Amino acid sequence: MYCGYSCPNDCECSGLAFNCSGTDWQQNFEEKLPQELKELYLSGVTLSGNMLSPSAYDQLKINDVVLQNISSFPVLLILDLSRNNIDVVSEEDFQNSKNLRELYLDDNRIKVIHEDHFRSLGQLRILNLSRNPLTGIGDAPFKSLVNLKILFIEETNIPKEKENIFSGLLQLEKLYSGEYYFCCLNFAPSSNNCYPRPGPFSGCENLMQNSFLRMSLWLLGISAVVGNGFVVTFRIYRRDVFPNRDRTPVQPILITNLAIADFCMGIYLIIIAGADLTYDNVYFRYSELWQTSGLCKFAGFLSTLGSEASVMFLTVITIDRLQSIVFPFSNRKLKFRSTCTVVGCVWALAFIISIFPLIPFPYYYGKSSVCLALPLTDERRPGWFYSIFLFLIINFVNFAFMLISYVFIYRKASTSLRFAASSSRKVTMDRQMVMTMRMFFLVFTDMACWMPIILMGFLAQTGSVQIPKEIYAWTAVFILPVNSALNPYLYTVMIKTARSVKQNSSDHTRQMAVMEGKKSQQNVADTDEDVCTGFPKEAIKEYRQQRLLITLTPVSYKSKSLAHLLKQGSITFSAKEQDEIENDLLKGLASLHCNGITHGRISSDHVIIEKGSGNDNRAYLLYTLSPSNQTECNEDENVESLEDLKQRDLQKLDEVMTCFDCP
């Protein structure tokens, strides 16, 4: 300590550096401060012992805190007056502080600054004005600070119209501000030394910095809108989503609604691409206006609505496939009405979860310039927990369920194919597996887009991994929506594949039916019965060896019908029994077809189950005599229509063996 000077009570002194932060700053302390003072730290001092008037506390000045004029210390290099509730900075405060290098005025109540306040501070290197309500800013307030290298203006509410705020700061190297907007003004340092850092998407000039992603927005958006719009229009025009007597359009309805969800994502992409084009080269001036706008909220709403509805519809499709393959004789399968109810519930739920966060958090979707609330950073902005729950947890549970379900489906199908005794049964299972693989392909592509997002989200929330901005941008703008753009074209490929498989299986089934018919004729010949001579219309006969029951009054067999037994839940069938039942029904159908007769109304009501010896269940095809559904073998002019009717019988039989309503 220099002669004649002592360190004030509770202060820490080292040479000409006095640190009295947090102390009770007394009136007589100024007598102990040397004029040659180099560093003075008075952060958060208490002024309770000073003789200040009450009005002075309302307009507290720098000299009221230091208790003497700062100009009394001409060689002062560092001055820290943070956290002292200072209200006013006057022109005289730093009039004689030409050597000052660092000035800390953060966490005060300063409202007004202008150039005259810092006119004498030409050697200042660091200035901290953070957390002051700087609502009154003069033109070029820092113009005299020609050697300033670091400036802190975080949380200062500086009006954005003051674009010349950094005028004269030719040596500025680092800027810490509350918004990236200030980093885009003239005389601001490069983005590498300006804080906060730019977002993962936007820069000073464009909403979307990456040129490839800018083009991708338009490409994917137009592709999703045109492709999915065509799928929806085409299916409605073809009436694929409307039921008829031959089928219940469960899968077409679900796929059409999946296309509508992807269409919403396409609209979102076009909105973001349009905003990027609108604010081209001047985005930083309108960034806040855009992110708080109603259009940004609507775009975020559409994105969440489309993506979550898509995931939920894929889950419903998986449940339907699971019931068809793993539980083929279940009575709780989707019909037309139940499908419409499920579709309505999915859309209602997707709408609610998309619009709900806007109620407590109006700017929930304005967290980023692309109006997405994906939790891929460790920031805890308003609504962060909802984002984690919705985009990470809920979607992870859905995709985990889908993956497990398809594992069960594969195992069940493999087992059924091993025990399939007839070619027809194998063809039926092949058709079911083709349909299932089509749906799994849709699920897999959507999962491939979502699982990286879910994984990165969980890693980011744990803090163990910092997701690079570039990865965030590619994930949100390209990986997430690319599936919505590709799905309609995947539908087209799958439809063509399905038609090819269907044609091949139909040809195979026709050949199998001919073989079964010949086999049936041989069995009939062995018993001296000639079924090809025609059925007497006036009598009831039971051709049991051909697994055929002919009747005029089908009601007498109602209690033994497959439909009645399944409804009562009084009987179950193993995979082997299902194959035996199908063989019996094919035998009965072949007996009809060899006589030039088609059934035309095969359903579970026309399958009669009779318990035989050894607890074996045998099946009979019930045929009701009616002149309208008989066609003679020798009528050559009806050969083509007869073949079509026979093919329909085989298709109906396939439907019976797969719960009747599988597409």
C-alpha positions as a printed NumPy array, in Angstrom:
array([[  0.   ,   0.   ,   0.   ],
       [  1.204,   3.464,  -0.86 ],
       [  2.169,   5.81 ,   1.939],
       [ -0.696,   7.85 ,   3.324],
       [ -3.37 ,   5.525,   1.955],
       [ -5.085,   2.594,   3.622],
       [ -7.48 ,   0.024,   2.236],
       [-11.127,   0.775,   3.201],
       [-12.899,  -1.662,   5.473],
       [-14.138,  -4.877,   3.777],
       [-12.294,  -3.965,   0.581],
       [ -9.534,  -5.863,  -1.151],
       [ -6.626,  -3.74 ,  -2.279],
       [ -3.613,  -4.578,  -4.357],
       [ -1.365,  -1.667,  -5.191],
       [ -3.59 ,   0.932,  -6.818],
       [ -6.433,  -1.505,  -7.455],
       [ -9.318,  -1.252,  -4.97 ],
       [-12.086,  -3.869,  -4.988],
       [-14.954,  -2.781,  -2.75 ],
       [-17.772,  -4.631,  -4.546],
       [-20.649,  -5.614,  -2.281],
       [-19.479,  -3.486,   0.644],
       [-21.277,  -0.828,   2.674],
       [-19.8  ,   2.216,   0.943],
       [-19.395,   4.971,   3.588],
       [-19.198,   8.788,   3.231],
       [-15.619,   9.064,   4.425],
       [-14.255,   6.393,   2.145],
       [-13.497,   8.86 ,  -0.609],
       [-10.803,  10.36 ,   1.6  ],
       [ -8.98 ,   7.035,   1.43 ],
       [ -8.957,   6.735,  -2.382],
       [ -5.615,   7.814,  -3.894],
       [ -5.702,  10.189,  -6.832],
       [ -3.361,   7.819,  -8.684],
       [ -5.983,   5.047,  -8.491],
       [ -5.763,   2.634, -11.442],
       [ -8.642,   0.197, -10.842],
       [-11.854,   0.741,  -8.871],
       [-14.5  ,  -1.963,  -8.425],
       [-17.739,  -0.753,  -6.837],
       [-20.225,  -3.351,  -8.066],
       [-23.377,  -3.709,  -5.973],
       [-22.347,  -1.457,  -3.084],
       [-24.731,  -0.37 ,  -0.321],
       [-25.304,   3.351,   0.155],
       [-27.285,   3.145,   3.383],
       [-24.79 ,   5.191,   5.367],
       [-24.614,   8.115,   2.972],
       [-26.347,  11.454,   3.408],
       [-28.356,  11.356,   0.147],
       [-31.798,  12.88 ,  -0.114],
       [-34.711,  10.555,  -0.997],
       [-35.061,  12.276,  -4.367],
       [-31.434,  11.491,  -5.143],
       [-32.177,   7.762,  -5.059],
       [-34.793,   8.261,  -7.8  ],
       [-32.232,   9.849, -10.119],
       [-29.022,   8.268,  -8.89 ],
       [-25.871,   9.533, -10.589],
       [-22.431,   8.033, -10.943],
       [-20.929,  10.57 ,  -8.55 ],
       [-23.591,   9.636,  -5.944],
       [-22.174,   6.123,  -5.934],
       [-18.477,   6.929,  -6.061],
       [-19.022,   9.799,  -3.597],
       [-16.718,  12.093,  -5.564],
       [-16.141,  13.1  ,  -9.177],
       [-14.639,  10.381, -11.374],
       [-12.496,  13.107, -12.968],
       [-10.534,  13.155,  -9.709],
       [ -8.792,   9.972, -10.895],
       [ -7.08 ,  10.989, -14.158],
       [ -5.073,   7.743, -14.545],
       [ -7.988,   5.378, -13.808],
       [ -7.914,   2.396, -16.166],
       [-10.808,   0.173, -15.002],
       [-14.094,   1.305, -13.446],
       [-16.833,  -1.153, -12.422],
       [-20.123,   0.469, -11.321],
       [-22.464,  -2.427, -12.186],
       [-25.553,  -3.326, -10.122],
       [-25.908,   0.047,  -8.41 ],
       [-29.286,   1.279,  -9.743],
       [-27.623,   4.235, -11.469],
       [-30.184,   6.243, -13.471],
       [-28.235,   9.085, -15.029],
       [-24.962,   9.408, -16.932],
       [-23.872,  13.03 , -17.344],
       [-21.433,  14.643, -19.747],
       [-19.086,  15.647, -16.895],
       [-18.726,  12.152, -15.413],
       [-15.845,  11.068, -17.665],
       [-14.56 ,  14.482, -18.71 ],
       [-11.073,  13.819, -17.299],
       [-10.967,  10.026, -17.826],
       [ -8.986,   9.957, -21.025],
       [ -6.982,   6.903, -19.914],
       [ -9.997,   4.718, -19.04 ],
       [ -9.771,   1.307, -20.744],
       [-12.716,  -0.653, -19.279],
       [-16.086,   0.687, -18.122],
       [-18.793,  -1.557, -16.637],
       [-22.232,   0.027, -16.228],
       [-24.329,  -3.135, -16.601],
       [-27.388,  -3.96 , -14.46 ],
       [-28.356,  -0.367, -13.755],
       [-31.356,   1.789, -14.715],
       [-29.752,   3.977, -17.367],
       [-32.284,   5.047, -20.013],
       [-30.492,   7.685, -22.056],
       [-27.054,   7.73 , -23.671],
       [-25.635,   9.896, -26.426],
       [-22.301,  10.787, -27.957],
       [-21.395,  13.512, -25.444],
       [-21.417,  11.003, -22.573],
       [-18.37 ,   9.195, -23.948],
       [-16.632,  12.054, -25.798],
       [-13.448,  11.854, -23.693],
       [-13.162,   8.033, -23.728],
       [-11.175,   7.654, -26.918],
       [ -8.921,   4.974, -25.327],
       [-11.799,   2.811, -24.052],
       [-11.486,  -0.859, -25.055],
       [-14.438,  -2.527, -23.241],
       [-17.881,  -1.049, -22.529],
       [-20.666,  -2.994, -20.823],
       [-24.176,  -1.503, -20.897],
       [-26.119,  -4.765, -20.644],
       [-29.453,  -4.952, -18.815],
       [-30.167,  -1.225, -18.899],
       [-33.49 ,   0.074, -20.302],
       [-31.829,   2.108, -23.037],
       [-34.932,   3.568, -24.658],
       [-33.405,   6.965, -25.399],
       [-30.501,   6.556, -27.8  ],
       [-28.931,   9.486, -29.601],
       [-27.496,   9.345, -33.099],
       [-24.197,   7.458, -33.214],
       [-23.811,   7.387, -29.395],
       [-20.48 ,   5.48 , -29.613],
       [-18.924,   7.622, -32.331],
       [-16.112,   8.872, -30.067],
       [-15.108,   5.333, -28.993],
       [-12.751,   4.858, -31.931],
       [-10.64 ,   2.232, -30.118],
       [-13.51 ,   0.203, -28.606],
       [-13.028,  -3.512, -29.225],
       [-15.753,  -5.214, -27.12 ],
       [-19.279,  -3.906, -26.56 ],
       [-22.005,  -5.46 , -24.396],
       [-25.596,  -4.327, -25.056],
       [-27.578,  -7.437, -24.064],
       [-31.146,  -6.905, -22.839],
       [-31.092,  -3.165, -23.429],
       [-34.262,  -2.685, -25.526],
       [-32.377,  -0.532, -28.013],
       [-34.836,   0.519, -30.755],
       [-34.103,  -1.272, -34.03 ],
       [-34.629,   1.869, -36.042],
       [-31.26 ,   3.103, -34.725],
       [-29.291,   1.562, -37.561],
       [-26.353,   3.96 , -37.091],
       [-25.828,   2.882, -33.513],
       [-22.389,   1.406, -34.314],
       [-21.207,   4.297, -36.446],
       [-17.576,   5.144, -35.698],
       [-16.712,   1.789, -34.074],
       [-14.017,   0.999, -36.601],
       [-12.019,  -1.219, -34.209],
       [-14.971,  -3.22 , -32.827],
       [-14.072,  -6.91 , -32.654],
       [-16.822,  -8.456, -30.528],
       [-20.434,  -7.551, -29.962],
       [-22.724,  -9.098, -27.358],
       [-26.324,  -8.105, -28.043],
       [-29.742,  -9.512, -27.307],
       [-30.622, -10.142, -30.942],
       [-28.731, -11.201, -34.031],
       [-30.292,  -8.208, -35.795],
       [-27.529,  -5.932, -34.455],
       [-24.883,  -8.199, -35.942],
       [-26.21 ,  -7.365, -39.392],
       [-25.816,  -3.586, -39.118],
       [-22.926,  -1.643, -40.593],
       [-19.724,  -1.551, -38.512],
       [-20.815,  -4.691, -36.653],
       [-18.167,  -7.439, -36.463],
       [-18.392, -10.608, -38.509],
       [-20.866, -13.263, -37.415],
       [-18.039, -15.313, -35.894],
       [-17.477, -12.628, -33.241],
       [-21.039, -11.454, -32.819],
       [-23.481, -12.809, -30.249],
       [-26.008, -14.284, -30.197],
       [-24.994, -16.547, -33.032],
       [-27.277, -16.698, -36.074],
       [-29.957, -19.349, -36.02 ],
       [-29.553, -22.67 , -37.819],
       [-31.575, -21.422, -40.784],
       [-31.296, -17.664, -41.223],
       [-28.587, -15.123, -41.856],
       [-28.609, -11.366, -42.267],
       [-29.843, -11.431, -45.845],
       [-32.005, -14.538, -46.201],
       [-34.467, -16.515, -44.159],
       [-32.72 , -19.64 , -45.447],
       [-28.932, -19.32 , -45.671],
       [-28.184, -22.569, -47.497],
       [-28.863, -22.244, -51.242],
       [-29.584, -25.953, -51.664],
       [-32.138, -25.903, -48.842],
       [-33.745, -22.812, -50.37 ],
       [-34.301, -24.728, -53.61 ],
       [-35.382, -27.811, -51.653],
       [-38.182, -25.842, -50.011],
       [-39.726, -25.108, -53.395],
       [-39.017, -28.526, -54.889],
       [-40.35 , -30.543, -51.949],
       [-43.259, -28.18 , -51.345],
       [-44.531, -28.23 , -54.929],
       [-43.925, -31.977, -55.185],
       [-45.874, -32.653, -51.978],
       [-48.807, -30.403, -52.945],
       [-49.116, -31.642, -56.539],
       [-48.447, -35.322, -55.772],
       [-50.659, -35.658, -52.728],
       [-53.344, -33.457, -54.263],
       [-53.438, -35.796, -57.261],
       [-53.62 , -38.897, -55.029],
       [-56.581, -37.505, -53.078],
       [-58.416, -36.277, -56.191],
       [-57.773, -39.481, -58.12 ],
       [-58.974, -41.76 , -55.325],
       [-62.139, -39.729, -54.855],
       [-62.743, -39.609, -58.615],
       [-62.253, -43.38 , -58.87 ],
       [-64.513, -43.796, -55.826],
       [-61.8  , -45.886, -54.157],
       [-62.77 , -44.458, -50.782],
       [-66.45 , -45.381, -51.094],
       [-67.734, -48.823, -50.079],
       [-69.55 , -51.254, -52.365],
       [-70.831, -54.79 , -52.088],
       [-67.497, -56.271, -53.108],
       [-65.187, -54.574, -50.626],
       [-64.76 , -52.276, -47.648],
       [-62.183, -49.584, -48.538],
       [-60.347, -49.449, -45.211],
       [-56.822, -49.138, -46.598],
       [-57.775, -46.684, -49.398],
       [-59.449, -44.4  , -46.857],
       [-56.432, -44.443, -44.548],
       [-53.951, -43.882, -47.377],
       [-56.049, -41.019, -48.75 ],
       [-56.031, -39.308, -45.368],
       [-52.296, -39.929, -45.105],
       [-51.979, -38.075, -48.408],
       [-54.04 , -35.185, -46.991],
       [-51.644, -34.967, -44.028],
       [-48.671, -34.885, -46.41 ],
       [-50.493, -32.219, -48.436],
       [-50.549, -30.016, -45.309],
       [-46.789, -30.399, -45.015],
       [-46.437, -29.314, -48.646],
       [-48.451, -26.142, -47.969],
       [-46.153, -25.421, -44.999],
       [-43.044, -25.738, -47.171],
       [-44.447, -23.373, -49.799],
       [-45.313, -20.787, -47.11 ],
       [-41.728, -20.853, -45.77 ],
       [-40.282, -20.712, -49.289],
       [-42.541, -17.743, -50.089],
       [-41.432, -15.899, -46.944],
       [-37.785, -16.506, -47.867],
       [-38.428, -15.013, -51.297],
       [-40.348, -12.053, -49.853],
       [-37.578, -11.061, -47.419],
       [-34.708, -11.792, -49.794],
       [-31.572,  -9.719, -48.946],
       [-33.334,  -7.799, -46.139],
       [-34.486, -10.571, -43.817],
       [-32.729,  -9.231, -40.704],
       [-34.893,  -6.095, -40.803],
       [-38.104,  -8.139, -40.707],
       [-37.064, -11.237, -38.763],
       [-38.981, -10.324, -35.609],
       [-42.022,  -9.226, -37.621],
       [-42.044, -12.558, -39.48 ],
       [-41.509, -14.838, -36.487],
       [-44.32 , -13.18 , -34.529],
       [-46.72 , -12.995, -37.484],
       [-49.959, -14.916, -37.845],
       [-48.695, -16.536, -41.049],
       [-45.711, -18.026, -39.197],
       [-48.065, -19.396, -36.549],
       [-50.275, -20.879, -39.246],
       [-47.279, -22.439, -40.987],
       [-46.08 , -24.007, -37.726],
       [-49.602, -25.245, -37.037],
       [-49.787, -26.879, -40.502],
       [-46.386, -28.505, -40.035],
       [-47.353, -30.065, -36.714],
       [-50.83 , -31.014, -37.959],
       [-49.459, -32.751, -41.048],
       [-46.536, -34.521, -39.398],
       [-48.458, -35.775, -36.36 ],
       [-51.535, -36.81 , -38.371],
       [-49.207, -38.728, -40.702],
       [-47.648, -40.615, -37.776],
       [-51.067, -41.42 , -36.307],
       [-52.488, -42.669, -39.611],
       [-49.455, -44.929, -40.06 ],
       [-50.158, -46.295, -36.586],
       [-53.786, -47.008, -37.52 ],
       [-52.669, -48.703, -40.755],
       [-50.288, -50.868, -38.723],
       [-53.083, -51.856, -36.323],
       [-55.284, -52.85 , -39.267],
       [-52.506, -54.979, -40.771],
       [-51.836, -56.549, -37.368],
       [-55.464, -57.624, -37.037],
       [-55.618, -58.974, -40.596],
       [-52.516, -61.154, -40.295],
       [-52.075, -61.993, -36.612],
       [-55.784, -62.1  , -35.683],
       [-57.485, -63.08 , -38.966],
       [-60.782, -64.201, -37.393],
       [-61.205, -61.228, -35.08 ],
       [-64.626, -59.543, -35.192],
       [-63.172, -56.193, -34.114],
       [-61.811, -55.209, -37.474],
       [-62.246, -51.853, -39.137],
       [-65.354, -51.475, -41.275],
       [-66.411, -48.438, -43.27 ],
       [-68.175, -46.656, -40.421],
       [-65.561, -47.48 , -37.811],
       [-62.822, -46.373, -40.214],
       [-64.55 , -43.02 , -40.746],
       [-64.854, -42.639, -36.965],
       [-61.154, -43.389, -36.468],
       [-60.213, -40.935, -39.224],
       [-62.303, -38.2  , -37.592],
       [-60.718, -38.868, -34.205],
       [-57.199, -38.754, -35.667],
       [-57.805, -35.389, -37.318],
       [-59.464, -33.984, -34.202],
       [-56.56 , -35.096, -32.006],
       [-53.96 , -33.779, -34.479],
       [-55.78 , -30.423, -34.624],
       [-55.902, -30.127, -30.827],
       [-52.241, -30.975, -30.211],
       [-51.198, -28.576, -33.004],
       [-53.159, -25.558, -31.819],
       [-52.961, -26.145, -28.048],
       [-49.44 , -24.692, -27.462],
       [-50.52 , -21.381, -29.025],
       [-52.886, -20.766, -26.106],
       [-50.297, -20.468, -23.289],
       [-47.369, -19.673, -25.612],
       [-48.494, -17.345, -28.454],
       [-45.042, -17.405, -30.077],
       [-44.497, -21.149, -29.673],
       [-43.932, -21.653, -33.405],
       [-41.836, -18.475, -33.693],
       [-38.832, -20.014, -31.981],
       [-37.099, -20.35 , -35.334],
       [-37.313, -18.583, -38.66 ],
       [-38.936, -21.662, -40.254],
       [-41.658, -21.7  , -37.591],
       [-40.796, -25.134, -36.19 ],
       [-40.715, -26.071, -32.518],
       [-38.494, -29.148, -32.811],
       [-36.519, -29.65 , -29.547],
       [-33.093, -30.163, -31.115],
       [-31.254, -27.78 , -28.772],
       [-30.867, -27.589, -25.006],
       [-32.534, -24.159, -24.86 ],
       [-35.431, -23.921, -22.425],
       [-37.726, -21.593, -24.307],
       [-41.45 , -21.327, -23.489],
       [-43.175, -24.6  , -24.353],
       [-39.985, -26.676, -24.478],
       [-41.451, -29.498, -22.368],
       [-44.48 , -29.769, -24.66 ],
       [-42.177, -30.07 , -27.677],
       [-40.206, -32.873, -26.034],
       [-43.371, -34.737, -25.058],
       [-44.997, -34.391, -28.485],
       [-42.177, -34.707, -31.001],
       [-39.877, -37.042, -29.079],
       [-41.812, -39.183, -26.604],
       [-45.165, -39.61 , -28.391],
       [-43.602, -40.214, -31.798],
       [-41.036, -42.613, -30.357],
       [-43.798, -44.662, -28.72 ],
       [-45.746, -44.765, -32.011],
       [-42.795, -45.91 , -34.092],
       [-41.721, -48.461, -31.475],
       [-45.248, -49.916, -31.536],
       [-45.203, -50.059, -35.35 ],
       [-41.831, -51.789, -35.417],
       [-42.875, -54.415, -32.854],
       [-46.17 , -54.973, -34.691],
       [-44.454, -55.716, -37.981],
       [-42.143, -58.167, -36.257],
       [-45.243, -60.037, -35.007],
       [-46.795, -59.836, -38.474],
       [-43.686, -61.316, -40.083],
       [-43.498, -64.177, -37.581],
       [-47.199, -64.974, -37.959],
       [-47.019, -64.905, -41.756],
       [-43.943, -67.154, -41.782],
       [-45.699, -69.687, -39.563],
       [-48.856, -69.624, -41.673],
       [-46.907, -70.194, -44.887],
       [-45.169, -73.218, -43.388],
       [-48.49 , -74.828, -42.477],
       [-50.325, -73.815, -45.652],
       [-51.459, -77.1  , -47.206],
       [-52.899, -75.731, -50.428],
       [-51.563, -73.521, -53.17 ],
       [-54.564, -71.256, -52.753],
       [-53.78 , -70.671, -49.108],
       [-50.223, -69.761, -50.008],
       [-51.464, -67.373, -52.687],
       [-53.789, -65.786, -50.149],
       [-50.967, -65.337, -47.666],
       [-48.759, -63.958, -50.443],
       [-51.385, -61.335, -51.194],
       [-51.649, -60.414, -47.562],
       [-47.877, -60.119, -47.27 ],
       [-47.714, -57.934, -50.385],
       [-50.273, -55.581, -48.846],
       [-48.418, -55.651, -45.523],
       [-45.037, -54.976, -47.116],
       [-46.554, -52.03 , -48.993],
       [-47.711, -50.539, -45.733],
       [-44.445, -51.378, -43.988],
       [-42.556, -49.572, -46.744],
       [-44.566, -46.402, -46.015],
       [-43.96 , -46.81 , -42.292],
       [-40.253, -47.474, -42.816],
       [-39.702, -44.365, -44.957],
       [-41.523, -42.189, -42.427],
       [-39.574, -43.802, -39.592],
       [-36.316, -43.153, -41.455],
       [-37.199, -39.456, -41.457],
       [-38.348, -39.226, -37.852],
       [-35.926, -41.455, -35.97 ],
       [-32.858, -39.208, -36.574],
       [-34.887, -36.276, -35.243],
       [-35.981, -38.236, -32.17 ],
       [-32.45 , -39.492, -31.507],
       [-30.856, -36.051, -31.897],
       [-33.591, -34.519, -29.747],
       [-32.936, -36.897, -26.856],
       [-29.166, -36.397, -27.122],
       [-29.572, -32.621, -27.194],
       [-31.801, -32.629, -24.111],
       [-29.283, -34.641, -22.113],
       [-26.62 , -32.059, -22.941],
       [-24.175, -34.793, -23.934],
       [-24.159, -33.728, -27.592],
       [-24.284, -30.3  , -29.175],
       [-26.169, -30.61 , -32.452],
       [-24.411, -28.531, -35.153],
       [-26.56 , -25.828, -36.71 ],
       [-26.091, -27.303, -40.159],
       [-27.457, -30.679, -39.029],
       [-30.462, -28.963, -37.432],
       [-31.218, -27.095, -40.664],
       [-30.917, -30.171, -42.894],
       [-33.022, -32.236, -40.527],
       [-35.871, -29.759, -40.192],
       [-36.032, -28.48 , -43.778],
       [-35.034, -31.521, -45.83 ],
       [-35.155, -34.814, -43.904],
       [-38.474, -34.245, -42.104],
       [-40.608, -33.172, -45.095],
       [-38.958, -35.263, -47.836],
       [-41.206, -38.216, -47.02 ],
       [-44.321, -36.098, -47.609],
       [-43.069, -35.282, -51.097],
       [-42.125, -38.871, -51.965],
       [-45.17 , -40.702, -50.571],
       [-47.549, -40.048, -53.505],
       [-44.995, -41.458, -55.931],
       [-44.428, -44.442, -53.656],
       [-48.206, -45.063, -53.781],
       [-48.016, -45.174, -57.592],
       [-45.137, -47.662, -57.587],
       [-46.867, -49.84 , -55.012],
       [-50.177, -49.835, -56.91 ],
       [-48.428, -51.025, -60.072],
       [-46.587, -53.705, -58.11 ],
       [-49.774, -54.793, -56.378],
       [-51.629, -55.107, -59.695],
       [-48.826, -57.236, -61.105],
       [-48.838, -59.483, -58.043],
       [-52.615, -59.676, -58.143],
       [-52.598, -60.724, -61.807],
       [-49.946, -63.372, -61.196],
       [-51.776, -64.728, -58.168],
       [-55.074, -64.74 , -60.087],
       [-53.532, -66.811, -62.885],
       [-52.063, -69.171, -60.315],
       [-55.394, -69.43 , -58.498],
       [-57.211, -70.22 , -61.754],
       [-54.785, -73.052, -62.478],
       [-55.192, -74.338, -58.942],
       [-58.986, -74.257, -59.282],
       [-58.831, -76.38 , -62.46 ],
       [-56.649, -78.931, -60.704],
       [-58.968, -79.005, -57.687],
       [-61.95 , -79.45 , -60.038],
       [-60.359, -82.426, -61.768],
       [-59.542, -83.939, -58.41 ],
       [-63.112, -83.457, -57.278],
       [-64.483, -85.067, -60.439],
       [-62.269, -88.1  , -59.83 ],
       [-63.57 , -88.429, -56.254],
       [-67.112, -88.244, -57.507],
       [-66.477, -90.903, -60.14 ],
       [-65.197, -93.268, -57.462],
       [-68.554, -93.062, -55.695],
       [-70.633, -93.551, -58.875],
       [-72.036, -90.004, -58.629],
       [-71.911, -87.72 , -61.673],
       [-72.263, -84.159, -60.515],
       [-71.591, -82.772, -64.003],
       [-75.018, -83.914, -65.167],
       [-76.573, -80.951, -63.326],
       [-78.322, -80.405, -60.   ],
       [-81.997, -81.202, -59.656],
       [-83.738, -77.95 , -58.795],
       [-86.704, -79.532, -57.072],
       [-84.848, -81.402, -54.366],
       [-82.285, -80.87 , -51.606],
       [-79.131, -82.962, -51.955],
       [-75.959, -83.021, -49.918],
       [-72.807, -83.745, -51.887],
       [-70.688, -84.283, -48.804],
       [-67.77 , -85.852, -50.562],
       [-67.516, -82.748, -52.711],
       [-67.868, -80.572, -49.542],
       [-70.99 , -79.033, -51.032],
       [-74.443, -78.497, -49.522],
       [-77.287, -77.614, -51.884],
       [-80.488, -76.272, -50.402],
       [-83.58 , -74.228, -51.054],
       [-83.813, -73.038, -47.425],
       [-80.419, -71.828, -46.161],
       [-81.902, -70.724, -42.834],
       [-81.811, -74.31 , -41.624],
       [-77.995, -74.184, -41.66 ],
       [-77.661, -70.81 , -39.937],
       [-76.643, -72.188, -36.532],
       [-73.672, -73.987, -38.108],
       [-72.477, -71.146, -40.314],
       [-68.999, -69.7  , -39.824],
       [-70.474, -66.229, -39.313],
       [-72.69 , -67.474, -36.464],
       [-69.904, -69.446, -34.795],
       [-67.461, -66.536, -34.918],
       [-70.084, -64.153, -33.583],
       [-70.818, -66.485, -30.684],
       [-67.098, -66.973, -30.047],
       [-67.719, -70.686, -29.613],
       [-64.974, -71.955, -31.888],
       [-61.376, -71.177, -32.807],
       [-59.173, -72.44 , -35.635],
       [-55.501, -73.209, -35.828],
       [-53.448, -72.438, -38.918],
       [-53.654, -76.076, -39.976],
       [-57.43 , -76.134, -39.549],
       [-57.73 , -72.971, -41.608],
       [-55.888, -74.694, -44.453],
       [-58.15 , -77.75 , -44.209],
       [-61.245, -75.545, -44.25 ],
       [-60.006, -73.748, -47.327],
       [-59.317, -77.049, -49.1  ],
       [-62.864, -78.208, -48.315],
       [-64.343, -74.991, -49.669],
       [-62.197, -75.13 , -52.811],
       [-63.436, -78.684, -53.388],
       [-67.045, -77.592, -53.119],
       [-66.462, -74.599, -55.374],
       [-64.734, -76.797, -57.958],
       [-67.799, -79.065, -58.002],
       [-69.961, -76.085, -58.849],
       [-67.608, -74.725, -61.47 ],
       [-67.243, -78.039, -63.291],
       [-71.004, -77.92 , -63.834],
       [-70.772, -74.408, -65.233],
       [-72.33 , -72.931, -62.108],
       [-70.994, -70.013, -60.131],
       [-71.868, -69.261, -56.544],
       [-71.802, -65.444, -56.679],
       [-72.441, -64.76 , -52.976],
       [-69.711, -66.519, -51.021],
       [-69.387, -65.173, -47.475],
       [-69.034, -66.524, -43.952],
       [-72.808, -67.16 , -43.977],
       [-72.243, -69.709, -46.758],
       [-69.513, -71.635, -44.925],
       [-70.964, -74.47 , -42.828],
       [-68.765, -75.984, -40.105],
       [-69.505, -79.51 , -38.894],
       [-67.605, -81.222, -36.101],
       [-66.395, -84.634, -37.233],
       [-64.772, -87.547, -35.469],
       [-61.665, -86.858, -33.452],
       [-62.689, -83.241, -32.89 ],
       [-61.926, -82.448, -36.545],
       [-63.865, -79.59 , -38.073],
       [-64.978, -80.038, -41.681],
       [-66.265, -77.241, -43.87 ],
       [-69.002, -77.282, -46.524],
       [-69.883, -74.662, -49.083],
       [-73.571, -73.844, -48.87 ],
       [-75.236, -73.218, -52.246],
       [-78.8  , -71.936, -52.477],
       [-80.613, -73.054, -55.598],
       [-81.689, -70.116, -57.735],
       [-82.051, -69.946, -61.536],
       [-80.314, -66.566, -61.598],
       [-76.95 , -67.903, -60.529],
       [-76.663, -71.027, -62.707],
       [-74.885, -71.182, -66.029],
       [-74.685, -74.329, -68.139],
       [-71.328, -75.71 , -69.215],
       [-72.203, -76.034, -72.858],
       [-73.288, -72.462, -73.495],
       [-70.303, -71.272, -75.513],
       [-71.56 , -67.731, -75.767],
       [-71.2  , -67.363, -71.985],
       [-67.668, -68.741, -71.682],
       [-66.031, -65.362, -71.116],
       [-68.551, -64.175, -68.517],
       [-68.438, -67.569, -66.822],
       [-64.687, -67.313, -66.348],
       [-65.091, -63.867, -64.848],
       [-67.74 , -65.136, -62.452],
       [-65.596, -68.089, -61.48 ],
       [-62.7  , -65.723, -60.771],
       [-64.971, -63.607, -58.577],
       [-65.949, -66.735, -56.618],
       [-62.285, -67.472, -55.959],
       [-61.694, -63.903, -54.865],
       [-64.676, -64.066, -52.532],
       [-63.32 , -67.277, -51.077],
       [-59.996, -65.539, -50.431],
       [-61.868, -62.794, -48.615],
       [-63.673, -65.332, -46.461],
       [-60.351, -66.843, -45.454],
       [-58.931, -63.417, -44.563],
       [-61.858, -62.028, -42.599],
       [-63.737, -60.949, -45.729],
       [-62.87 , -57.255, -45.743],
       [-59.147, -57.096, -46.447],
       [-58.464, -54.896, -49.511]])
